[in-house]
């Protein structure tokens, strides 16, 4: 009986050295051996391919984790710069408000000069950031950081400069409001500042103010803002109002018929403080008006703005 090649068997004889007579045999078909060898080769090949794929996958995963870490760091840095940009924007808004205050104080009405003089480097952060892929990341962030630091420094300088200017203008504004500059009453000057013959003694005396003749009961107005430091009767002056305007300025309004303010009261320029009269040493209804600078009487006419004559 013929056997096919695939059905041929291989016989393995096993001898026992202690008992040579006993022989064991193991028969394995060639087909089985062939299948076993092919299976081993396949397993080996699959194992090699699997190890290669796993190694590649691990490498890619490691690279992805590295990219993720870099992206997280980049995100953190961009967040930090976003905060700095927001701080700069807040400072710019603050500077805009400061500029508005300066213009209000300085009374700039010219629309052509609507903005203060500004300069320096300008940047478009979004445009700059879009170019990150085309340049080194470190170089980009270093440049951006330097620009932001420069802008912050310039803004701080301008902020300090504007603050100082505001303080100066505010002081100037207060000084202007506190400087006597209007007529205290409508009328005409009946006696000037300086030496004159006294209408009571006939002697040459120094007149420390000006006398403004006016109708009896006419309103007497404060010539600048200030605080009333005296309101009452005083020998020679009659019913007297004295106002301290600050900055060394004090004004006196004498010979009133009626006083309308109290000591400690704040008044603004133009407020009615009394009524014209002829109290004290007086020959008729008028206001004796004095201006003192650091306690020294000066000529009130030097302070009166001619444009304020018509009240």
C-alpha atoms as one frame of an Amber mdcrd trajectory, in Angstrom:
protein
   0.000   0.000   0.000   1.470   3.313  -1.098   1.571   6.248   1.220   1.455
   9.873   0.030   4.319  12.221   0.845   2.179  14.127   3.323   1.264  10.955
   5.138   4.856   9.840   5.542   5.988   9.604   9.094   9.220  10.236  10.870
  10.106   7.780  13.574  12.191   8.778  16.558  13.811   5.965  18.554  14.559
   6.501  22.221  17.045   4.095  23.975  17.316   3.621  27.724  21.023   3.128
  28.603  20.198   1.055  31.656  17.944  -1.194  29.688  19.145  -1.396  26.111
  16.558  -3.994  25.273  13.767  -1.521  25.839  13.335   0.750  22.867  10.664
   3.470  22.695   9.596   4.967  19.435   7.687   8.166  18.544   6.239   8.631
  15.093   5.422  12.165  13.818   3.941  12.928  10.484   5.966  15.191   8.169
   2.898  17.335   7.631   2.641  17.996  11.340   6.307  19.011  11.549   5.896
  21.290   8.570   2.858  22.975  10.118   4.709  23.399  13.404   7.708  25.022
  11.683   5.481  27.373   9.667   3.583  28.271  12.825   6.805  29.049  14.707
   8.048  31.215  11.847   4.711  33.047  11.705   4.683  33.608  15.436   8.247
  34.899  15.297   7.440  37.258  12.410   4.268  38.509  14.083   6.202  39.034
  17.313   8.890  41.056  15.497   6.291  43.179  13.673   4.308  43.692  16.862
   7.392  44.777  18.774   8.269  47.208  15.967   4.761  48.660  15.912   4.670
  48.924  19.707   8.043  50.658  19.703   6.868  53.099  17.030   3.592  53.695
  18.866   5.459  54.315  22.122   7.783  56.741  20.378   4.826  58.606  18.840
   3.006  58.648  22.167   6.125  59.998  23.871   6.384  62.699  21.190   2.685
  63.551  21.568   3.125  63.871  25.332   6.094  66.157  24.680   3.974  68.279
  22.319   1.184  68.349  24.880   3.603  69.493  27.579   4.990  72.186  25.272
   1.484  73.297  24.387   0.581  73.554  28.062   3.673  75.667  28.722   2.884
  77.791  25.679  -0.681  78.207  26.887   0.541  79.287  30.330   2.957  81.811
  28.831   0.297  83.197  26.502  -2.053  83.526  29.492   0.615  85.473  31.352
   1.126  87.786  28.385  -2.634  88.164  28.011  -2.734  89.391  31.621   0.065
  91.856  30.880  -1.801  93.096  27.805  -4.955  93.541  29.909  -2.955  95.492
  32.483  -1.580  97.714  29.730  -5.081  98.239  28.336  -6.305  99.204  31.821
  -3.453 101.674  32.153  -4.292 103.112  28.731  -7.910 103.617  29.826  -6.657
 105.281  33.007  -4.351 107.508  30.964  -7.264 108.419  28.702  -9.267 109.502
  31.748  -6.268 111.452  33.043  -5.964 113.154  29.667  -9.645 114.074  29.824
  -9.146 115.612  33.272  -6.121 117.531  32.005  -8.097 118.906  29.079 -10.966
 119.918  31.329  -8.582 121.671  33.696  -6.614 123.308  30.891  -9.837 124.074
  28.987  -8.667 122.801  25.633 -11.453 123.549  23.158  -9.537 123.041  19.944
 -10.864 119.856  18.322  -7.721 119.623  16.191  -5.672 119.019  19.337  -7.922
 116.292  20.590  -5.114 113.983  21.690  -1.925 114.552  23.617   1.367 114.074
  21.791   2.271 110.412  21.854   4.957 108.245  20.257   6.896 105.037  20.529
   6.774 101.605  18.966   3.397 100.092  18.090   2.746  96.338  17.931  -0.033
  94.093  16.725   0.221  91.116  19.091  -2.055  88.865  17.003  -0.064  89.588
  13.838   3.186  89.060  15.682   1.974  85.817  17.239   0.843  84.446  13.870
   4.487  84.517  12.823   5.639  82.248  15.664   5.791  79.260  13.330   8.210
  81.153  11.110  10.651  82.078  13.843  12.119  80.680  17.008   9.623  80.578
  19.846  12.168  81.797  22.408  13.105  84.737  20.201   9.440  85.662  19.736
   8.641  85.619  23.448  11.810  87.503  24.317  10.931  90.224  21.808   7.320
  90.339  22.990   8.393  90.520  26.614  10.820  93.356  25.868   8.146  95.276
  23.958   5.606  94.858  26.765   8.142  95.952  29.374   9.016  98.978  27.248
   5.339  99.897  26.824   4.672  99.479  30.541   7.637 101.696  31.351   6.511
 104.396  28.913   2.938 104.243  30.208   4.145 104.566  33.789   6.262 107.603
  32.855   3.340 109.264  31.062   1.023 108.399  33.937   3.363 110.064  36.434
   3.818 113.040  34.134   0.062 113.461  33.656  -0.583 113.085  37.380   1.941
 115.802  38.132   0.398 118.003  35.428  -3.083 117.437  36.852  -1.916 118.379
  40.338  -0.283 121.522  38.945  -3.335 122.494  36.882  -5.666 121.763  39.783
  -3.565 123.999  42.012  -3.585 126.686  39.320  -7.347 126.336  38.945  -7.877
 126.648  42.692  -5.545 129.631  42.756  -7.529 131.280  39.959 -10.814 130.649
  41.762  -9.255 131.962  44.969  -7.829 135.112  43.373 -10.096 138.188  43.698
 -10.954 139.159  40.126 -14.432 140.750  39.986 -16.105 143.900  41.270 -17.812
 143.406  44.643 -20.651 145.754  43.707 -21.928 147.809  40.800 -21.024 151.441
  41.201 -18.210 153.944  40.771 -14.993 154.541  42.662 -15.452 157.435  45.069
 -12.030 157.048  46.741  -8.918 155.308  45.393  -6.241 153.166  47.046  -3.352
 155.115  48.604  -2.851 158.370  50.435  -5.781 160.788  50.720  -7.169 163.512
  52.978  -9.441 161.996  55.607 -13.057 163.191  55.220 -13.334 163.049  59.026
 -10.045 164.626  60.245  -8.756 166.412  57.151  -5.355 164.828  57.709  -3.343
 162.932  55.088  -3.871 159.238  55.724  -3.298 155.996  53.834  -6.481 154.449
  52.407  -5.986 150.642  52.386  -8.713 149.875  49.881 -11.107 151.471  47.400
 -14.545 152.933  48.078 -17.223 151.959  45.582 -20.314 154.160  45.820 -23.556
 152.308  45.131 -27.247 152.487  45.910 -28.295 151.570  49.424 -29.216 147.882
  49.718 -27.469 146.793  46.495 -26.007 143.256  46.631 -22.364 142.891  47.670
 -20.679 139.830  46.131 -17.641 137.751  47.037 -14.857 138.422  44.552 -13.438
 134.882  44.833 -14.215 131.573  46.501 -13.205 131.212  50.136 -14.290 130.911
  53.763 -15.850 133.682  55.835 -13.535 134.379  58.777 -15.296 137.490  60.120
 -18.911 138.638  59.905 -19.939 141.363  62.348 -19.488 144.912  63.485 -16.017
 146.443  63.735 -15.191 150.032  64.761 -14.503 152.218  61.726 -15.525 149.452
  59.295 -19.107 149.177  60.521 -20.722 145.888  59.463 -17.785 143.988  58.022
 -17.342 140.716  56.120 -13.838 139.239  55.795 -13.129 136.247  53.523 -10.011
 134.077  53.467  -9.451 132.750  49.938  -6.314 130.737  50.605  -2.976 131.164
  48.846  -2.410 134.257  51.030  -5.455 136.179  49.697  -7.937 137.896  52.072
 -10.675 140.388  51.142 -12.716 142.799  53.288 -16.155 144.323  52.566 -17.071
 147.166  54.945 -19.909 149.630  55.780 -22.664 147.137  54.896 -26.267 147.640
  55.937 -26.865 143.909  56.336 -24.619 140.828  56.545 -25.914 137.665  54.842
 -23.177 135.151  55.740 -21.762 133.560  58.880 -18.254 132.792  60.088 -17.081
 129.440  58.714 -19.384 129.583  55.721 -17.921 128.667  52.327 -18.685 131.048
  49.479 -18.101 130.954  45.744 -17.091 133.783  43.458 -20.163 135.960  42.844
 -22.147 134.812  45.907 -24.091 137.624  47.614 -22.611 138.132  51.080 -24.074
 141.481  52.211 -26.119 144.597  51.315 -24.628 148.028  50.613 -24.936 150.432
  53.543 -23.277 153.288  55.380 -22.446 151.743  58.755 -19.308 152.783  60.707
 -17.265 155.810  59.593 -19.051 156.587  56.339 -20.400 159.652  54.546 -22.866
 157.714  52.362 -23.787 154.281  50.982 -20.733 152.559  49.554 -18.514 149.477
  49.943 -15.013 149.826  51.302 -13.218 146.972  49.522  -9.771 145.731  50.538
  -7.458 143.034  49.164  -4.657 141.723  51.374  -1.829 139.482  50.124  -0.023
 137.722  52.952  -1.436 140.349  55.308  -0.300 143.364  53.250  -2.960 145.659
  51.682  -2.603 145.957  47.897  -4.500 147.946  45.292  -7.718 145.999  44.513
  -7.851 147.538  41.033  -4.788 145.444  40.080  -6.853 142.275  40.594 -10.119
 143.287  38.966 -10.726 141.915  35.518 -12.227 144.722  33.417 -14.445 142.189
  31.646 -16.186 141.554  34.976 -17.366 145.136  35.334 -20.870 144.256  34.135
 -22.104 141.756  36.688
